[in-house]
Amino acid sequence: MIVPVRCFSCGAVIGDKYEEFRRRVEENEDPKQVLDELGVVRYCCRRMLLSHRDFIDDVIKLEEKGP
């Protein structure tokens, strides 16, 4: 839904890096290079950013429709 503030495995703060990561990947930059430049080196933290699916807007639409 929304990107976690901390990595589930190690507890490192990753939430502040997501917006820049997403923007740069949408501009067709290599995700590996972007993560390296952002200083995300642990594989658990990299997983958190790479596998995140941003679908909060879809959930809000469902909530507005109601039951």
C-alpha positions as CSV (number, residue, x, y, z in Angstrom):
1,M,0.0,0.0,0.0
2,I,2.4,2.7,1.2
3,V,6.1,2.2,1.4
4,P,7.2,1.2,4.9
5,V,9.3,3.7,6.8
6,R,11.7,1.0,8.0
7,C,13.0,-2.3,6.5
8,F,11.1,-5.2,7.9
9,S,14.2,-7.3,8.3
10,C,17.0,-5.0,9.6
11,G,15.1,-1.9,10.7
12,A,17.0,0.6,8.5
13,V,15.1,3.7,7.4
14,I,14.2,3.4,3.8
15,G,11.0,5.4,3.5
16,D,12.8,8.6,2.7
17,K,14.5,7.1,-0.4
18,Y,11.4,5.7,-2.1
19,E,10.2,8.8,-3.9
20,E,13.6,9.5,-5.5
21,F,14.0,5.8,-6.4
22,R,10.6,5.7,-8.1
23,R,11.1,8.9,-10.0
24,R,14.5,7.9,-11.3
25,V,13.4,4.4,-12.3
26,E,10.5,5.9,-14.2
27,E,13.0,8.0,-16.1
28,N,14.5,4.7,-17.2
29,E,17.6,4.7,-15.0
30,D,18.9,1.3,-13.9
31,P,17.4,0.3,-10.5
32,K,20.6,-1.2,-9.3
33,Q,22.6,2.0,-10.0
34,V,19.9,4.1,-8.4
35,L,19.9,2.0,-5.2
36,D,23.7,2.1,-5.1
37,E,23.7,5.9,-5.4
38,L,21.1,6.2,-2.7
39,G,23.2,4.2,-0.4
40,V,20.8,1.2,-0.1
41,V,23.3,-1.6,0.2
42,R,21.6,-4.4,2.2
43,Y,19.7,-6.9,0.1
44,C,16.8,-6.8,2.5
45,C,16.4,-3.1,2.1
46,R,16.8,-3.3,-1.7
47,R,14.1,-5.9,-1.7
48,M,11.7,-3.6,0.1
49,L,12.1,-0.9,-2.5
50,L,12.2,-3.1,-5.6
51,S,9.2,-5.2,-4.7
52,H,6.9,-2.4,-3.4
53,R,3.7,-2.0,-5.4
54,D,2.1,1.4,-5.0
55,F,-1.7,0.8,-5.1
56,I,-3.0,3.0,-2.4
57,D,-5.0,5.0,-5.0
58,D,-6.8,1.9,-6.0
59,V,-7.8,1.1,-2.4
60,I,-9.1,4.6,-1.9
61,K,-11.3,4.3,-4.9
62,L,-12.8,1.1,-3.5
63,E,-13.4,2.7,-0.1
64,E,-15.2,5.6,-1.8
65,K,-17.7,3.2,-3.5
66,G,-18.7,1.6,-0.3
67,P,-20.3,-1.8,0.2
